[in-house]
């Protein structure tokens, strides 16, 4: 039964047209042609760029306005994925009666419009790589809803590009970090290490400076978790955090750890993504707790965290790192770690997510120190900071009821924080933005650290570390070696490693062979070190 025959059930609400189909009026206006809705639908589709079938399979159409569904049905028949949006209640009620909604990625109405951002960012970034907005004539798109959709699609594109650019680094780092699990102070835990604790998550926003005296004053009443970029600012203020969180696979953020003495490292525990650069995990930490930060995906209406093929392989071998959501930054990851490890209260400090006072980072951070080296009598620090603010920024309200500026990336991160507690009253009562200034978070309680009343002293929870023997690690490495990073082998581990070539259809046999040899050589070298620790 096609769409037109299903519409025949609603003849009392619809208006027949000369071509044997139906139209309908909304506010005394036809929303389809009064003569030929099918031809009109085809004209809408004809505005789309010509795409090959492979590209269509990776394209998501955001259909703003479904009408009675003529163009939606045509799009799906041509192989597109469609997320349909209809805010007119009378139209939406008919559409969901006559159209098989299971054929859609999702269906958004005025009743669940707040879920649009969540739905988009939770999609599989490998499956949806291209996006097209397609709007019906006369369909009014609320500005804030449209902006949410654009932000979410930008995040989805960023996830895909990040996945593509970093896959090789992730694999190298996982293989290098894996043997560390045999050391007694390195492992992972699923125990609630922050349970019954007030957790202060310290980021490197410009307003951190104002919060430092209160962090120091209440140091014995809190569990302090610093993101890597805030570490040097804290240490310069004579504040040593309990935990440091770092996720970056590349080497450039080693600057966040320069100049810190071994005696200080031995007082801190590193919460490290298993893909973290090994030069950071190799520092003399008190303990290293590995975990996996992943983006959530919506698979068959069941939200799960996506693992790389290598992480899934380790999972199947019972090396099951705690999995925490990330919104794409170390700060969003730290926030979800607080939730994962069951903190009683979570306070964000230095989380400006804006260019407060025309600055991007706190005093004492690696970025700030880098800028200071560029100063001169004719080029003061304030001028350098202003020049570092991106040209394309937007004016946003701040905590102190004033205004500042933020770029698209900072806006995405702020949206992640806002959406994370939306419609979750338990979480909303548990988290506080205690930053001294910066962007105003919708749905969040804002209480500066200077005004927060701490009621108890800090206690440390005991937790059980999972370790692996040298023999277990060697066995896994040997099996990985047998899997072979061989480009002629179609097994998933290989395909994912050569992600960029497989997805852009570029074939450079010499480059691929070189990558294969380098990776196999890496495994052999690490295996040799595990078998002969004295080397």
Buried (B, 14 or more C-beta within 10 A) or exposed (E): EEBBEBBEEBEEBBEEBEEEBBBBBBEEEBBBBEEBBBEBBEEBBEEBEEBEEEEBBBBBBBBBBBBBBBBBBBBBEEEBBBBBBBBBEEBBEBBBEBBEEEEBBBBBBEEEBEBBBBBBBBBBBBBBBBBBEBBBEEBEBEEEBBBBBBBBBBBBBBBBEBBBEBBBBBBBBBBBBBBBBBEEBBBBBBBBBBEEBBBBBBBBBBBBBBBBEBBEEBBEBBBBBBBBBBBBBBBBBEBBBBBBBBBBBEEEBBBBBEEBEEEBBEEBBBBBBBBBBBEBBEBEBBBBBBBBBBBBBBEEEEEEBBBBBBBBBBBEBEBBBBBBBBBBBBBBBBBBBBBBBBBBBBBBBBBBBBBBBBBBBBBBBBBBBEBEEEEEEEEEBEBBBEEBBEEEBEEBEBBBEEEBBBBBBBBBBBBBBBBBBBEEEEBBEBBBBBBBBBBBBEBBBBBBBEEBEBEEEBEEBEBEBBBBEEEBBBEBBEEBBEBBBEBEEEEEBBBBBBBEBBBEEEEEEEEBEEBBEEBBEBBEEBBEBBBEEEE
